[in-house]
Amino acid sequence: MCESVAVSQLVVRPSGPLSGEVPVGGAKNSALKLMAACVLAEGRYVLRNVPDIADVATMGQLLEAMGMSVRRREDGALEVVRPAVITPEAPYELVERMRASSAVLGPLLAAVGQARVAIPGGDDFGSRPIDMHLSGLESLGATFELTHGMIEGRADRLRGAEVVLDYPSVGATENLLMAGVLASGRTTVQNAAREPEIADLAAFLNRMGARVLGAGSPTITIDGVAELRAVEHTVIPDRIEAATFLAAVAVAGGELTLRGARADHLEILIERMGRMGVRISPEADGIWAMAPARPRATDVATLPYPGLATDHLPLLVAVLSVADGTSYATENVFAGRFRYVGELARMGARVRVDGHHLVIDGVERLSGAPVRAVDIRAGAALVVAALRADGETVVHDAEHVDRGYEGFIDKLRAVGADVERP
């Protein structure tokens, strides 16, 4: 799937106000970890609401490289079959495509007792070390060697322990969850990540027979069990996709209903966008949003959940680049995530970088230009910004967007955006 869009482009022309309904799909960041968790027990899994995107295809190929089978059923569900014997290795050519592949480390050690995983690649946000994953798993009895770009881990039998994370890392919390469910005794994770995707993974594991308490809070308790079983599960909606369409209506103006989106997963974002003048209300099956002709300036800063997600920031910077006034944006989660700013500047945005802060002087309208997507959310942000750019914007390297969004162009076009793939 990735190779077929290797030179992908998106062409965007200025849009009038958006109007209509957008179906929000399953969360990419949850689906990938649920697929990794299928390593834990033999049997047939059925995962519903899994987005049909490039990263899911890559994770499927990674599981298949281990000897598992993955197929998309006619009803859209993803079926994963884990045989009795698998090869505990995640090869470089697949792992280098996305960092989420490191999620197989914990379940392989728990279920097989060994793992050989290439050091992950994926989006380049600067330093995102895997040290916390390894030190946490070492606390449970695993040992590691890093040789020739590979992480080689072993564990005769993991044992429960108390692990205090230096930072509420999502990836480290997920790996400890998936390792701890088959460890002997109790594992306690302090300063755990609290994202909705963590709670979704814990719900999946509990359905498999695990005993996990506290997911979604700073302290997670896992009582190890002897065995797990394959189950069916429905993935939670994608809060980043929902944020993308909220940003789109904030830039273009208009009124949208996001079917399936959950307001309780987006509280800080909704509050910040309210300061921009966007009216947002929860509905029984989604979120309703109405935007003014031009957003107002405000200040935003990323923090671990329940703070503002780092994946939301490029989208909000796109909105604030056309806001009335001066805004300040701060990235507190990942260093090196401002490479998209230069691309926005090509479109006439007035954004200055000062360390991990941005100063954004909003302009009335941007100007269409050739730009390049440097990662998934940056690519989506450029598309969003182009909805209020005079002339034509061509987003190059748009295969990044395909990694994270299913039917992105079709959904935008259905609510009035002028977007196409040439």
PAZAKE-367233 format. One record per residue (C-alpha): x, y, z; residue number from 0. Coordinates in pm, whole numbers, plus 50000, padded with zeros to 5 digits. Layout:
<recs>
c1,c2,c3,i
X,Y,Z,NUM
...
</recs>
This chain:
<recs>
c1,c2,c3,i
50000,50000,50000,0
50279,50244,50089,1
50464,50185,49764,2
50157,50252,49550,3
50142,50616,49663,4
50516,50682,49676,5
50491,51006,49474,6
50147,51109,49593,7
50026,51468,49568,8
49715,51649,49682,9
49583,51959,49508,10
49380,52199,49721,11
49194,52512,49612,12
49028,52769,49836,13
48701,52653,49984,14
48390,52833,50087,15
48223,52744,50417,16
48206,52369,50482,17
47870,52205,50545,18
47747,51853,50618,19
47840,51540,50810,20
48174,51361,50840,21
48198,51002,50968,22
48493,50973,51207,23
48670,50639,51176,24
48852,50418,51423,25
49161,50547,51602,26
49483,50463,51422,27
49684,50492,51742,28
49460,50240,51913,29
49414,49995,51626,30
49788,49947,51578,31
49843,49856,51944,32
49541,49622,51948,33
49689,49443,51649,34
50018,49409,51839,35
49829,49269,52139,36
49702,48984,51921,37
50051,48835,51964,38
49960,48749,52324,39
49732,48449,52265,40
49665,48186,52001,41
49335,48211,51814,42
49123,48425,51583,43
49067,48792,51664,44
48810,49023,51505,45
48879,49397,51528,46
48601,49629,51412,47
48626,49996,51318,48
48991,49957,51213,49
49082,50228,50959,50
49191,50107,50614,51
49517,50302,50606,52
49881,50244,50520,53
50003,50211,50879,54
49748,49937,50948,55
49865,49759,50632,56
50225,49786,50754,57
50138,49646,51096,58
49951,49365,50922,59
50261,49284,50717,60
50470,49286,51033,61
50238,49033,51201,62
50240,48822,50885,63
50621,48824,50892,64
50590,48657,51233,65
50367,48385,51090,66
50027,48532,51174,67
49753,48596,50918,68
49571,48928,50871,69
49283,48997,50636,70
49015,49258,50583,71
48673,49090,50579,72
48384,49189,50353,73
48210,49356,50647,74
48516,49579,50695,75
48639,49412,51012,76
49001,49307,51045,77
49058,48939,51118,78
49387,48840,51281,79
49480,48476,51336,80
49766,48392,51570,81
49893,48033,51531,82
50046,47828,51810,83
50401,47904,51694,84
50522,48244,51569,85
50860,48390,51477,86
50941,48658,51739,87
51108,48900,51500,88
51002,49237,51357,89
51220,49302,51049,90
51379,49636,50973,91
51211,49691,50637,92
50872,49705,50812,93
50968,49860,51146,94
51147,50152,50981,95
50815,50269,50831,96
50651,50349,51166,97
50741,50384,51530,98
50424,50206,51648,99
50590,49877,51552,100
50785,49888,51880,101
50455,49787,52044,102
50526,49420,51962,103
50820,49415,52204,104
50620,49367,52525,105
50374,49107,52395,106
50651,48902,52231,107
50850,48886,52553,108
50539,48795,52751,109
50405,48530,52513,110
50721,48385,52354,111
50998,48481,52592,112
51210,48649,52329,113
51192,48932,52077,114
51412,49065,51801,115
51285,49404,51691,116
51455,49660,51469,117
51497,50003,51627,118
51179,50185,51513,119
51155,50446,51238,120
50848,50642,51126,121
50781,51015,51154,122
51086,51226,51238,123
50997,51437,51543,124
51348,51454,51679,125
51455,51236,51972,126
51194,50986,52091,127
51412,50730,52271,128
51289,50379,52340,129
51491,50369,52664,130
51180,50395,52884,131
51028,50091,52712,132
51341,49887,52773,133
51406,49995,53132,134
51042,49929,53221,135
51054,49580,53071,136
51387,49518,53245,137
51208,49585,53574,138
50984,49290,53484,139
51285,49064,53429,140
51365,49109,53060,141
51723,49150,52937,142
51825,49334,52621,143
52114,49369,52381,144
52128,49634,52110,145
52334,49510,51816,146
52342,49607,51449,147
52030,49820,51476,148
51828,49544,51642,149
51685,49517,51994,150
51721,49158,52114,151
51523,49080,52427,152
51482,48768,52639,153
51271,48672,52940,154
51229,48319,53075,155
50922,48438,53264,156
50834,48799,53333,157
50758,48884,53695,158
50546,49165,53832,159
50713,49478,53963,160
50646,49841,54039,161
50757,50065,53753,162
50772,50443,53787,163
50796,50611,53448,164
51008,50926,53425,165
50749,51062,53182,166
50395,50939,53100,167
50506,50777,52775,168
50221,50623,52576,169
50442,50363,52409,170
50614,50257,52731,171
50281,50232,52914,172
50139,50015,52635,173
50439,49783,52630,174
50424,49742,53008,175
50050,49671,52990,176
50097,49399,52729,177
50394,49248,52912,178
50240,49264,53258,179
49923,49074,53173,180
50117,48745,53145,181
50381,48823,53409,182
50373,48638,53740,183
50238,48852,54021,184
50133,49216,54022,185
50273,49494,53806,186
50207,49856,53901,187
50280,50135,53654,188
50314,50475,53817,189
50299,50798,53615,190
50130,50598,53339,191
50001,50762,53023,192
49629,50840,53046,193
49527,50863,52679,194
49192,50713,52566,195
49392,50466,52355,196
49545,50326,52676,197
49198,50263,52816,198
49093,50099,52488,199
49394,49865,52500,200
49319,49777,52863,201
48955,49702,52775,202
49074,49470,52497,203
49318,49292,52730,204
49052,49252,53000,205
48821,49102,52742,206
49100,48853,52666,207
49103,48752,53033,208
49359,48995,53175,209
49315,49173,53507,210
49394,49542,53453,211
49267,49821,53679,212
49318,50197,53658,213
49382,50244,53284,214
49319,50610,53206,215
49459,50715,53545,216
49821,50779,53651,217
49839,50441,53830,218
49767,50115,53649,219
49760,49783,53834,220
49801,49456,53642,221
49759,49117,53805,222
49922,48860,53577,223
49724,48561,53453,224
49840,48225,53320,225
49677,48254,52978,226
49466,48474,52755,227
49221,48406,52473,228
49144,48561,52135,229
48841,48794,52131,230
48643,49047,51926,231
48664,49421,51989,232
48552,49755,51843,233
48815,50031,51818,234
48737,50372,51971,235
48688,50670,51734,236
48993,50865,51621,237
49023,51188,51820,238
49297,51316,51590,239
49078,51274,51280,240
48798,51455,51464,241
49040,51736,51550,242
49144,51758,51185,243
48789,51827,51069,244
48729,52070,51354,245
49038,52256,51233,246
48910,52243,50874,247
48579,52407,50962,248
48761,52663,51182,249
48975,52765,50882,250
48708,52754,50612,251
48407,52851,50822,252
48071,52677,50812,253
47901,52400,51008,254
47989,52031,51045,255
47863,51731,51236,256
48130,51471,51314,257
47949,51139,51345,258
48109,50898,51591,259
48344,51155,51747,260
48363,51166,52127,261
48368,51506,52295,262
48497,51353,52620,263
48821,51263,52439,264
48866,51622,52314,265
48785,51843,52612,266
49094,52066,52607,267
49085,52102,52228,268
48717,52197,52239,269
48788,52456,52509,270
49074,52610,52311,271
48875,52618,51990,272
48593,52782,52181,273
48837,53065,52257,274
48890,53092,51880,275
48518,53149,51833,276
48426,52799,51719,277
48100,52678,51875,278
48117,52304,51955,279
47854,52088,52121,280
47838,51713,52190,281
47553,51518,52032,282
47420,51169,52100,283
47636,51025,51820,284
47908,51280,51765,285
48005,51645,51779,286
47846,51952,51617,287
48064,52250,51527,288
47997,52594,51378,289
48278,52833,51294,290
48281,53211,51237,291
48404,53375,50918,292
48748,53410,51078,293
48888,53254,51397,294
49022,53460,51688,295
49381,53439,51812,296
49456,53246,52132,297
49745,53067,52302,298
49790,52688,52303,299
50040,52445,52456,300
50078,52068,52432,301
50092,51844,52738,302
50043,51474,52806,303
49676,51373,52816,304
49439,51510,52937,305
49635,51808,52807,306
49637,51917,52445,307
49775,51640,52222,308
50096,51701,52032,309
49919,51567,51720,310
49669,51852,51752,311
49927,52131,51743,312
50006,52142,51367,313
49632,52158,51300,314
49583,52442,51548,315
49881,52630,51408,316
49712,52610,51066,317
49399,52763,51220,318
49588,53034,51410,319
49786,53128,51097,320
49462,53282,50961,321
49326,53404,51297,322
49261,53766,51388,323
49553,53865,51611,324
49876,53719,51748,325
49890,53374,51905,326
50155,53178,52091,327
50194,52801,52059,328
50422,52583,52273,329
50534,52225,52205,330
50612,52053,52535,331
50597,51688,52424,332
50830,51630,52127,333
51130,51834,52021,334
51186,51891,51650,335
50822,51898,51550,336
50820,52240,51383,337
50951,52143,51040,338
50606,52211,50890,339
50635,52579,50988,340
50859,52651,50690,341
50597,52498,50461,342
50324,52719,50608,343
50555,53016,50558,344
50569,52931,50187,345
50193,52987,50190,346
50233,53330,50346,347
50185,53236,50712,348
50368,53462,50956,349
50507,53217,51208,350
50831,53259,51403,351
51007,52977,51588,352
51160,53058,51928,353
51293,52738,52085,354
50989,52522,52153,355
50754,52819,52109,356
50585,52965,51803,357
50471,53323,51758,358
50189,53335,51504,359
50072,53665,51353,360
49747,53576,51183,361
49681,53690,50825,362
49346,53733,50653,363
49422,53473,50386,364
49711,53254,50283,365
49848,53204,49931,366
49855,52876,49742,367
50202,52731,49692,368
50386,52400,49643,369
50452,52251,49988,370
50572,51921,50131,371
50415,51701,50399,372
50688,51606,50648,373
50469,51375,50857,374
50107,51263,50891,375
49965,51552,51091,376
50179,51817,50922,377
50042,51699,50587,378
49684,51719,50713,379
49754,52065,50856,380
49878,52191,50518,381
49560,52065,50352,382
49355,52240,50620,383
49549,52567,50578,384
49505,52551,50199,385
49128,52575,50242,386
49187,52947,50310,387
49467,53006,50059,388
49413,53197,49736,389
49509,52998,49428,390
49620,52638,49416,391
49822,52453,49680,392
49999,52132,49585,393
50092,51915,49883,394
50380,51686,49787,395
50474,51364,49973,396
50107,51322,50060,397
50162,50951,50120,398
50223,51060,50481,399
49858,51165,50502,400
49751,50824,50366,401
49929,50663,50661,402
49688,50822,50905,403
49354,50894,50736,404
49106,50672,50555,405
48911,50844,50278,406
49043,51187,50377,407
48990,51347,50037,408
48644,51196,49988,409
48533,51316,50331,410
48658,51669,50266,411
48496,51684,49924,412
48165,51561,50066,413
48140,51870,50287,414
48238,52121,50017,415
48619,52131,50008,416
48794,52157,49672,417
49058,51885,49712,418
49175,51622,49466,419
49454,51379,49396,420
49589,51440,49042,421
</recs>
